[in-house]
């Protein structure tokens, strides 16, 4: 007896017709068979085409497979690799069905018939695969209406983390709570890649941040004080809220920022501090689209090739020394443009665009206001780097094995990791991005503004200080003469004038001065001996022009360590009440 119901939905979706003479054979496949395959058979197994209703019409449709609440992206609808995947899935599924259904045709006969029509099957899959259907849903007031299905989205004051049995809802000013999927509106689906393969409950949430991952995060926020590595609470708060920002799948359109993980050291290039592991942690909850920063030189049209909308973070890893932030202004502040070779170009609107995460061993100069308002810097301690240099130990040695490894971590390690990440989201939703005003970063940025040349930095700083003492005005020619008259700068004598003046302007900005503020194009010219000359006026802004400190005050350089230690971030009320971040458990 067949296990497939005689009048069930699945049997009604069969696209072939059995031979009257021999039930193990099928009749020759015609066009209508192919159409039924696309229109009935594939949807019976959850295959549909889908494009987010909020996307522009030029955005590419995706082929998805929906299983209950959960949706997996198979690939682009017009991508030949996608139709090839579906065809292979079809063969495997038919082989299984023919094996369990004793009254079905012989699999080899169906396969042979399919292979004769393979091109038509693949072509019509792209042309006629139905869109994900609309569903009836209540609006909360008892009224029922037909609406498009859509993925679960975060909003300004609410975030979600999905598990096998429930979704954790994190709300501003309230306790996180696990909600069964059955309570979600019918039109809401969950991206399969965002579902963690573990169960969650209130008892686990009550534990607060704990476990191996919490130890690791605290270690990446340590600094060496009087012979001891202690947790810098300001660094830890910045790390937690930044982590929460990346994991919170919503960004106010006017507050989009790139999160920059940097080594807290005066060395130009170190690494080994744990930044890549932190990035891997993000990928466990919000799958990212990875871009190799070393290859970002010249043509950048296809950096988003292969992006799919279930990727909620874009990671640019291992940036080049000459990487220019300005080239990525529009990716940070506006929507993302996605272009693949031989594929249509489309733009992800700003409200749906993924977050941007930058992992770099070099310093991003970010001295101008335009730069600063687009980035948020997260200092990463040298604890692990120094430990490796002095004792040859890695994070795996410290924590009893590789972090985030299925074969190494227990289920308790994973659940403690997720609960810790949920706490980071709670911190962000409650506090927003908390800035760590770091003198180490300030010094590194000044050095980067001087093309990582300490001699050039010292000479230019001395020149700028003298200009300020003399009234704050100098000629452009005076800047250019520095490179001609100072023996230590002779190697730059043949470099372009724009490069030389850029060093002056960037270093001045890093020292807290505006150059020609309020003048058209920031250019000031005066006639000298009948000839128009360029001048630079250096002015301190009326309000602090540097990033804010934790207390909300301005200033370029503060003793952030002492300021942060006065008030460790203690969670008051809620599930994490009484938990003090620091040395004590």
PENOR-V26920 format. One record per run of one state. SS is the DSSP state (@ for helix, = for strand, . for the rest). FROM is the first residue (numbers start at 1). TO is the last residue. Records with the same first field share a line. If there is no record, write none. Layout:
SS=FROM-TO  FROM-TO
This chain:
.=1-8  13-17  19-25  27-30  45-46  51-61  68-69  77-79  101-106  117-117  129-130  132-134  139-143  148-149  152-154  156-157  164-165  172-176  184-187  197-201  207-210  220-221  226-227  232-232  248-252  256-257  264-274  286-287  296-312  318-324  334-335  339-345  349-349  353-354  360-368  373-374  381-382  392-394  399-410  432-438  450-453  470-472  486-486  493-496  511-512  516-519  523-523  529-530  541-559  566-569  571-579  581-585
@=9-12  31-44  80-100  107-116  118-128  181-183  192-194  202-206  211-219  233-247  253-255  275-285  293-295  325-333  350-352  369-372  383-391  395-398  411-431  439-449  454-469  476-485  487-492  497-510  520-522  560-565
==18-18  26-26  47-50  62-67  70-76  131-131  135-138  144-147  150-151  155-155  158-163  166-171  177-180  188-191  195-196  222-225  228-231  258-263  288-292  313-317  336-338  346-348  355-359  375-380  473-475  513-515  524-528  531-540  570-570  580-580
